Amino acid sequence: MKLRVRIISIILLACALAGTYIYARSDRSIFEDYSFFNRNKTTVRLWYTDDSLTPYLQSKAVAYSESNSKVRIEPVLVSGLEYLEAVNKASVDEDNYPDLYIITNDSLEKAYLAGLAMEIEHPDTFLKDNIFPAAAIDSVTYKGKKIAYPFYFETSSLIYNKTYLENMAVESMQSEIDQAEGEAAQAEADEASDEELAQDTEEAASEDVNPEITQGMIDEAVAQSLPLSISDILQFAQSYNAPEQVEAVFEWDVTDIFYNYFFVGNYMNVGGQAGDDVSQIDIYNPDTISCMKIYQQLNQFFAIDPESINYDNVVQDFVDGKVVFTIATTDIIKKINDAKAQGECDFDFAVADMPGLTDEFGSRTMSVTNCLVVNGLSENASQANDFARYLCTDNSGDIYKLSNKLAAHYGVQYDDMNLATFVSVYADSVPMPKTIETSNLWMELEIAFTKIWNGEDANSTLKQVSESIMTQVTGTPYSEETLPDPDDEAITAGLTEDDD
């Protein structure tokens, strides 16, 4: 046999053996394994820091790559320490830089000014208000440009023990039924012409079956009893016949700004609607002072010790049935459901809209939106934009099923109405501002809230916060003119007055 023929035979035999080996290892031949031929796929790297996203991102990366023969998505979990600095360093010095990465919306200005964020493709046709809540669109807007995609969010709202409210509704309805039947029986007895007739009437009344209290009646009664304001919760506490295990009608983490901000959120302006304009800052005004005084006076009714309270303790108290109402973030839903699955929680619960403060003062909660940012230094910007849009139009609900996150767009099919309520609350929330000059406002507010809760003067404390922030913004020492103090008695009356 000629040498050339022998060489060709050896090559063909090697290929056949290789095909057999691959088939044995993967149950399909090299001709069925399309990835074998797709060596020229563009790789789009997505950096993220939250490991709970891993199952979801990996699932969607596979699904997208299978439907797109030209792009391969590579999710990369990285450390959250000095995250933007790491993105910048990798983009400048390394080959394996992120084309797409996830950050919270308050970091977008820093990312954009560093050249690590760019305006998204087709912003006006994609970010429509019938697809994304106002808070989501505002969260990614900077100087009139949309520089990221709203991915998922976190916010807080009112959570209540539904079992307690249902039991209270049944007791109230049963009491009304018993009273009405007793009055009817007594009236018939009074009309009886002789003692025998009166006795027959009473016996007949006792044999009548009480009108059935349906679940629909209970649900309606519970809906009507939900507090529209903090003053409603105070009135509830005054009349509520609490079960033995209840230790507090209302409890929340008074040390964390995320659960306190709703007290001033309706009247404090930090950066305007999009949180990107330092010329629009209004922290110290008559309304915010009044709201902080309302907050302070609640310490008389809900004795919460800021030295011993924290969010995890609050959630555990709620799970244990020790609390009727609380303020919590979306994570509480999984924590309660896990406790119920393990037999550690016997109560039903529900999410309600964030209540106002009084009839006069409203509220507005804070939100943080985690965004998909296309790296301004990426060579694969178009492909990165396309995958970001793919994630932001996923209505399957997998983002919650796999990662316990709530998508920042409408239309997602959740199995729990409580999640839909959180989406509604998020839509009207105040996004965390992006301005670098105000980045430490939240720490200063957190300290101020604790001081005011413990009895320090609300007016002067809030004034100091405003002066500190405005000094950072202007670059020179800033002094606020002291505003008149609101009437404490009027505030107390607004908290405790009976709407009925």
SEVOKOL-262170 format. One line per 4 residues: number of its first residue (from 1); their letters; for each residue x, y, z of C-alpha. Coordinates in pm, whole numbers, plus 32768, in hexadecimal, padded with zeros to 4 digits. Example, Ala and Ser with C-alpha at 12.3 -4.5 7.8 and 13.67 -1.06 7.14 Angstrom:
BEGIN
1	as	84CE/7E3E/830C ~ 8557/7F96/82CA .
***
This chain:
BEGIN
1	mklr	8000/8000/8000 ~ 8089/8153/7FA9 ~ 80EE/8236/80C7 ~ 7FF1/8341/8062 .
5	vrii	7ED4/8247/8067 ~ 7F44/81C3/81BA ~ 7F4C/8323/824D ~ 7DEF/836F/81CA .
9	siil	7D6F/8228/8259 ~ 7E04/8277/83AD ~ 7D62/83D1/83AC ~ 7C0D/8344/834D .
13	laca	7C2B/823C/845C ~ 7C88/8344/855D ~ 7B5B/8417/84F9 ~ 7A77/82EA/8513 .
17	lagt	7AFE/8296/866B ~ 7ADC/8401/86D8 ~ 7975/8408/865F ~ 792A/82C7/871A .
21	yiya	79CA/8355/8858 ~ 7907/849A/8846 ~ 77C7/83DD/8803 ~ 7806/82FD/892E .
25	rsdr	784C/8426/8A0F ~ 7731/850B/899C ~ 7633/8425/88F6 ~ 7656/84DE/87AD .
29	sife	7757/84EB/869A ~ 7831/860D/863E ~ 7742/8652/8521 ~ 7623/8683/8617 .
33	dysf	76F3/8750/870D ~ 76C8/88AA/8674 ~ 77AE/894E/8772 ~ 78C8/8887/86CE .
37	fnrn	78A4/8963/8599 ~ 7850/8AAE/8649 ~ 79B0/8B13/86A2 ~ 7970/8C72/8617 .
41	kttv	785A/8CCF/8707 ~ 787A/8E25/87AC ~ 789A/8E03/8924 ~ 77DC/8F04/89F3 .
45	rlwy	784D/8F04/8B5E ~ 7757/8F6C/8C6B ~ 77EA/8FC4/8DBE ~ 7718/8FB8/8EFA .
49	tdds	7759/8FAD/9071 ~ 7624/8F05/9106 ~ 7647/8D8A/9107 ~ 74D0/8D59/912B .
53	ltpy	74B3/8DC9/8FBF ~ 7590/8CAB/8F44 ~ 747D/8BAA/8EF8 ~ 73AC/8CA8/8E3C .
57	lqsk	74C7/8D43/8D73 ~ 7557/8BF2/8D13 ~ 7400/8B78/8CA4 ~ 73BE/8CAB/8BCF .
61	avay	7520/8CAC/8B42 ~ 74EE/8B49/8AC1 ~ 7394/8B97/8A36 ~ 740E/8CD1/8985 .
65	sesn	7542/8C28/88F5 ~ 746F/8B0B/886F ~ 738E/8C00/87B8 ~ 74AD/8CD8/873B .
69	skvr	75B0/8C1F/866D ~ 76A3/8D44/866D ~ 76B7/8DA1/87DF ~ 7725/8CE7/8915 .
73	iepv	76CB/8D7A/8A6C ~ 77C0/8D45/8B88 ~ 7740/8DAC/8CE5 ~ 7865/8DF2/8DD0 .
77	lvsg	7838/8E0F/8F49 ~ 7933/8F08/8FD9 ~ 7974/8FAF/9126 ~ 78A5/90DF/9180 .
81	leyl	79D0/918D/9222 ~ 7A40/92B9/9154 ~ 7963/9232/9041 ~ 796C/9357/8F4E .
85	eavn	7AE2/9375/8F78 ~ 7B01/9205/8F1A ~ 7A25/923B/8DE7 ~ 7AFF/9360/8D7F .
89	kasv	7C46/92A7/8DB8 ~ 7BD3/9176/8CF6 ~ 7B53/924D/8BD8 ~ 7C9F/9303/8BB5 .
93	dedn	7D9F/91F8/8C09 ~ 7D06/90A4/8BC6 ~ 7C63/8FDC/8AAF ~ 7B53/8F40/8B87 .
97	ypdl	7AA1/9086/8BD9 ~ 7924/909A/8C05 ~ 7853/9109/8ADD ~ 7729/9122/8BC4 .
101	yiit	771A/9143/8D3F ~ 761A/9171/8E54 ~ 7627/9295/8F47 ~ 752E/9354/901E .
105	ndsl	749F/948F/8F87 ~ 7543/9577/9087 ~ 7698/9520/8FEC ~ 7636/957C/8E88 .
109	ekay	76C0/96DD/8E88 ~ 7814/9661/8EF9 ~ 780F/9550/8DEF ~ 77A8/9642/8CDB .
113	lagl	78AB/974A/8D31 ~ 79B6/963C/8D36 ~ 7957/95D3/8BD5 ~ 78D6/9483/8C50 .
117	amei	776C/94C0/8BE9 ~ 76D3/9531/8AA2 ~ 757B/9595/8A2C ~ 74B1/945E/89DE .
121	ehpd	7437/940B/8881 ~ 72D7/947D/8821 ~ 728A/9513/897A ~ 7141/95BA/891C .
125	tflk	70AE/9489/8870 ~ 711D/9393/897C ~ 70F1/944B/8AC7 ~ 6F7F/9496/8AA6 .
129	dnif	6EA8/94EB/8BD4 ~ 6DB2/93D4/8B83 ~ 6ECF/92D8/8BA1 ~ 6FA2/9370/8CB7 .
133	paaa	6F2B/9425/8DF3 ~ 6F86/9593/8E18 ~ 707E/953F/8F2C ~ 7134/944D/8E45 .
137	idsv	7156/9549/8D2B ~ 71C0/9660/8E18 ~ 72C1/957B/8EB6 ~ 7383/9553/8D6F .
141	tykg	735D/96B9/8CF4 ~ 748A/979E/8D0A ~ 7490/98FE/8C77 ~ 7374/989F/8B8E .
145	kkia	741E/9761/8B14 ~ 73C0/95F9/8B61 ~ 750E/9561/8BC0 ~ 74A3/9409/8C3F .
149	ypfy	738B/9309/8C3B ~ 72B0/92E0/8D73 ~ 72DD/9172/8DD4 ~ 7251/912A/8F30 .
153	fets	71F9/91F7/9063 ~ 71DE/9206/91DC ~ 70E9/92D9/92A2 ~ 7022/92C9/93E5 .
157	sliy	6EB3/92CD/943D ~ 6DB8/9275/954C ~ 6D93/9103/95A4 ~ 6C79/9087/9682 .
161	nkty	6C11/8F47/972E ~ 6AE2/8EE9/965F ~ 6A73/8DD9/9751 ~ 6A53/8ED2/986D .
165	lenm	6988/8FC3/979B ~ 68A8/8EAB/971B ~ 686A/8E2D/987D ~ 6818/8F8D/98EB .
169	aves	6726/8FB5/97C8 ~ 6676/8E6B/981B ~ 6658/8EC8/998A ~ 65C9/901B/992F .
173	mqse	64CE/8F8C/9836 ~ 6468/8E74/9923 ~ 6435/8F71/9A39 ~ 6355/9041/9959 .
177	idqa	628F/8F0A/98F4 ~ 6265/8E9B/9A5D ~ 61F9/8FF5/9AC6 ~ 60FE/9012/99A9 .
181	egea	606C/8EB9/99F3 ~ 6055/8F05/9B65 ~ 5FA2/904B/9B25 ~ 5EB2/8FA1/9A31 .
185	aqae	5E65/8E8A/9B26 ~ 5E2E/8F81/9C3E ~ 5D47/9052/9B68 ~ 5C73/8F23/9B0E .
189	adea	5C6C/8EB6/9C77 ~ 5BF9/900D/9CE5 ~ 5ADB/8FFA/9BEC ~ 5A65/8EA5/9C67 .
193	sdee	5909/8EAA/9D01 ~ 5958/8DA6/9E05 ~ 5A82/8CF8/9EA5 ~ 5A60/8BB9/9DD6 .
197	laqd	5A73/8C73/9C8C ~ 5BA5/8D31/9D00 ~ 5C51/8BE9/9D5C ~ 5BFF/8B50/9C08 .
201	teea	5C8A/8C84/9B59 ~ 5DD2/8C77/9C18 ~ 5DFB/8B01/9BCF ~ 5DB9/8B39/9A5C .
205	ased	5EB7/8C50/9A50 ~ 5FBE/8B76/9AF5 ~ 5F8B/8A69/99ED ~ 5FC1/8B56/98C8 .
209	vnpe	610D/8B2E/9814 ~ 61E4/8C68/9817 ~ 621E/8D01/96C2 ~ 6357/8C6B/962A .
213	itqg	648C/8D46/9639 ~ 652B/8D11/94E6 ~ 6697/8D42/9485 ~ 6627/8E5A/93A3 .
217	mide	658E/8F0F/94CD ~ 66CE/8EDA/9594 ~ 67AA/8F59/9478 ~ 66D5/9090/9453 .
221	avaq	66E4/90D5/95C8 ~ 685E/90A9/95CD ~ 6889/9194/94A5 ~ 67B9/929C/9555 .
225	slpl	6886/9276/9693 ~ 69D8/92A9/95EB ~ 6A7E/93EA/9665 ~ 6A9B/9508/9570 .
229	sisd	6B80/95C6/965D ~ 6C58/959A/9790 ~ 6B47/9648/9856 ~ 6A5D/952E/97E9 .
233	ilqf	6B52/9433/987D ~ 6B4C/94F4/99C5 ~ 69D0/94E8/99CA ~ 69DD/9375/9978 .
237	aqsy	6AC7/933C/9A9F ~ 69DA/93EB/9B8D ~ 68B3/930B/9B3A ~ 695D/91C2/9ADB .
241	nape	6922/9098/9BC1 ~ 6A78/9001/9B83 ~ 6ABD/8E8B/9BA8 ~ 6BA3/8E2A/9CC3 .
245	qvea	6CD7/8DFC/9BE7 ~ 6CC4/8F5B/9B51 ~ 6DCD/903D/9BE9 ~ 6DAD/9167/9AFD .
249	vfew	6CA5/91E0/9A0A ~ 6DAB/9294/9936 ~ 6F22/9256/9930 ~ 702F/92B1/9833 .
253	dvtd	71A7/92EC/9825 ~ 71C6/9456/9894 ~ 733F/944E/985C ~ 733B/940D/96E3 .
257	ifyn	72F0/9529/95F1 ~ 7258/9436/94F8 ~ 7137/93F5/95E8 ~ 7123/955D/9666 .
261	yffv	713E/962A/9529 ~ 6FCB/961A/94DE ~ 6F92/9713/95F9 ~ 703B/982A/9532 .
265	gnym	703C/9799/93D1 ~ 6F0E/985F/935F ~ 6FAA/99AF/93B9 ~ 7125/998B/939D .
269	nvgg	71BE/99D3/9249 ~ 731D/9955/9201 ~ 7380/9984/9098 ~ 722D/99B0/8FF8 .
273	qagd	7159/98A3/8F54 ~ 7282/97E2/8EC7 ~ 7364/9824/8FF2 ~ 7471/98BB/8F13 .
277	dvsq	7453/9A34/8F48 ~ 750C/9ACE/9070 ~ 745A/9C18/9036 ~ 731C/9B6F/90B3 .
281	idiy	735B/9B1E/9220 ~ 725A/9B69/932C ~ 7295/9AAC/9470 ~ 7236/9BAC/9579 .
285	npdt	70D5/9C34/954F ~ 6F98/9C57/9625 ~ 6F06/9B0F/95A9 ~ 703C/9A3B/95EC .
289	iscm	7057/9AD4/9748 ~ 6EEA/9A7D/978F ~ 6F1B/991A/9710 ~ 704B/98E9/97EE .
293	kiyq	6F84/9967/9918 ~ 6E75/9868/98C7 ~ 6F84/9760/98B9 ~ 7008/97CB/9A0C .
297	qlnq	6EB3/97C5/9AB1 ~ 6E7D/965E/9A44 ~ 6F7F/95FD/9B4B ~ 6E71/9643/9C4D .
301	ffai	6D8C/953E/9BB2 ~ 6E83/943B/9B2C ~ 6FA0/9418/9C23 ~ 70AE/9393/9B3C .
305	dpes	7211/9391/9BC0 ~ 7304/93EE/9AA8 ~ 741E/934E/9B6D ~ 7384/91F4/9B59 .
309	inyd	72AF/91FE/9A1D ~ 7321/9188/98C6 ~ 7272/9114/978C ~ 72AE/8FA0/97C3 .
313	nvvq	7215/8FB7/9920 ~ 70E7/906E/9895 ~ 70AE/8F63/978B ~ 70CF/8E4E/988D .
317	dfvd	6FD6/8EF9/9974 ~ 6EE3/8F12/9853 ~ 6F11/8DA3/97F5 ~ 6ED6/8D42/9962 .
321	gkvv	6D8C/8DFF/996A ~ 6E09/8F03/9A60 ~ 6DC3/9028/9976 ~ 6C8C/908A/98B2 .
325	ftia	6D21/9191/97C5 ~ 6E86/91CD/9751 ~ 6F4F/927B/9640 ~ 701D/9187/9573 .
329	ttdi	70CB/9153/9427 ~ 7077/9049/9324 ~ 7156/8F44/93C7 ~ 7059/8F13/94E1 .
333	ikki	6F75/8E4D/93F9 ~ 7070/8D33/93CB ~ 70CD/8D38/953D ~ 6F61/8D0C/95A5 .
337	ndak	6F1B/8C02/949F ~ 7053/8B43/9508 ~ 6FE4/8B54/9674 ~ 6E89/8AD6/9617 .
341	aqge	6F1D/89B6/954E ~ 6FEA/8951/967E ~ 6EBC/8966/9764 ~ 6F46/8A96/981A .
345	cdfd	6E33/8B8B/97B5 ~ 6CBC/8B50/97D9 ~ 6C47/8C9D/974E ~ 6BE4/8D28/95FE .
349	fava	6C6C/8E7C/95A0 ~ 6C43/8F81/9490 ~ 6CE7/90B9/9403 ~ 6C2E/9205/93FF .
353	dmpg	6C7A/9358/936A ~ 6D58/9434/943D ~ 6C76/94FD/9526 ~ 6C85/9676/9546 .
357	ltde	6CDF/971B/968E ~ 6B9D/97D7/96DF ~ 6A7A/9867/961B ~ 6B55/9996/95D5 .
361	fgsr	6CA8/98F5/958F ~ 6CE7/97E7/948E ~ 6E0B/96FB/9461 ~ 6EE9/9670/934E .
365	tmsv	6FD9/954F/936F ~ 713B/952F/92E5 ~ 71B1/9439/91DD ~ 72F7/93B8/9151 .
369	tncl	72FE/933A/8FEB ~ 740C/9249/8F7C ~ 7464/92A1/8E18 ~ 7504/91FB/8CEC .
373	vvng	7615/92E3/8C6F ~ 76BB/92C4/8B1C ~ 782E/9303/8B4D ~ 7893/9442/8A9A .
377	lsen	79DE/939D/8A42 ~ 7946/925E/89B5 ~ 7983/91F3/884F ~ 7841/9126/8858 .
381	asqa	774F/923A/88BD ~ 7641/91D9/87C5 ~ 763A/906F/8839 ~ 7640/90DF/89A6 .
385	ndfa	7517/91C5/8968 ~ 7458/90AA/88C9 ~ 748C/8FBB/89EC ~ 742D/90CD/8AE5 .
389	rylc	72E6/9101/8A2A ~ 72B2/8F88/8A2D ~ 72CB/8F7F/8BA9 ~ 71F0/90B3/8BD2 .
393	tdns	70D5/901B/8B07 ~ 70D3/8ECC/8BB8 ~ 6F70/8EA2/8C3D ~ 6F95/8D38/8CAA .
397	gdiy	6FBE/8D84/8E1C ~ 70FF/8CB7/8E20 ~ 71BC/8DDA/8EBA ~ 70F6/8DAA/8FFA .
401	klsn	70DC/8C2F/8FE8 ~ 7253/8C07/8FBC ~ 72E3/8D39/906D ~ 71CD/8DD2/9143 .
405	klaa	71EA/8F1E/908D ~ 70CE/8FF3/9005 ~ 70F5/9070/8EA1 ~ 70ED/91E7/8E6A .
409	hygv	6FF7/91CC/8D49 ~ 6E83/9188/8D33 ~ 6DE6/904C/8CA8 ~ 6E9D/8F43/8D71 .
413	qydd	6DC4/8E1A/8DD0 ~ 6DF2/8DEF/8F47 ~ 6D36/8CE2/9006 ~ 6D0B/8DC0/913A .
417	mnla	6C34/8EFA/9140 ~ 6D15/8F85/9252 ~ 6E2A/8FA3/9152 ~ 6D43/906A/9070 .
421	tfvs	6CFC/9156/9192 ~ 6E6F/9191/91BF ~ 6E87/91E5/904B ~ 6D6F/92E4/907A .
425	vyad	6E20/9380/91A4 ~ 6F67/938C/90E1 ~ 6EBF/9445/8FC3 ~ 6E7D/9572/90A5 .
429	svpm	6FC0/9560/916D ~ 70E2/9655/9183 ~ 7215/95C6/90D2 ~ 7362/95EC/9184 .
433	pkti	740A/9726/90F2 ~ 753E/9704/9015 ~ 75F4/9844/9070 ~ 774F/9803/90FC .
437	etsn	773C/9939/91D9 ~ 7618/98AB/929F ~ 7699/9747/92BF ~ 76B7/9756/943B .
441	lwme	755E/97EF/9471 ~ 74CD/969D/94D1 ~ 75CA/9666/95E4 ~ 758B/97C4/966D .
445	leia	7412/9794/965C ~ 742E/9646/970C ~ 74EB/96EB/982A ~ 73F1/980B/9832 .
449	ftki	72C5/9721/9843 ~ 735D/966A/996C ~ 73A7/97B2/9A21 ~ 7247/9833/99E7 .
453	wnge	71AB/96E7/9A53 ~ 7271/9702/9B96 ~ 71ED/985F/9BDC ~ 72DB/9959/9B3F .
457	dans	7243/9A8C/9A9C ~ 71BC/9A35/9943 ~ 71DB/9B94/98B7 ~ 734A/9BCF/9909 .
461	tlkq	73B1/9A6A/98B6 ~ 731A/9A7C/975B ~ 73B2/9BD6/9729 ~ 750D/9B47/9773 .
465	vses	74DB/9A31/9672 ~ 7479/9B2D/9567 ~ 759F/9C10/95B2 ~ 7693/9AED/95A0 .
469	imtq	7611/9A77/944E ~ 75FB/9BD5/93BB ~ 7762/9C18/942B ~ 77CF/9AE8/9362 .
473	vtgt	7701/9B52/9235 ~ 7773/9CC0/9230 ~ 78D6/9C85/92A6 ~ 78BB/9D9C/93A7 .
477	pyse	782C/9DAD/9509 ~ 76B2/9DC2/94F0 ~ 75BE/9E46/95F2 ~ 7443/9E16/95F3 .
481	etlp	7359/9F1C/967F ~ 72A8/9E83/97AB ~ 713C/9E37/975D ~ 701D/9E5C/9856 .
485	dpdd	6FD0/9D27/9922 ~ 6E84/9C7B/98CE ~ 6D81/9C65/99E3 ~ 6DBB/9B24/9AA8 .
489	eait	6C55/9B1C/9B27 ~ 6BCB/9B33/99C7 ~ 6CAC/9A17/9959 ~ 6C3E/993F/9A7E .
493	aglt	6AD3/998C/9A31 ~ 6B0B/9929/98C4 ~ 6B9B/97DC/9935 ~ 6A90/977F/9A30 .
497	eddd	6950/9819/99A7 ~ 683C/9723/9952 ~ 67D6/9736/97E5 ~ 6680/96AD/9841 .
***
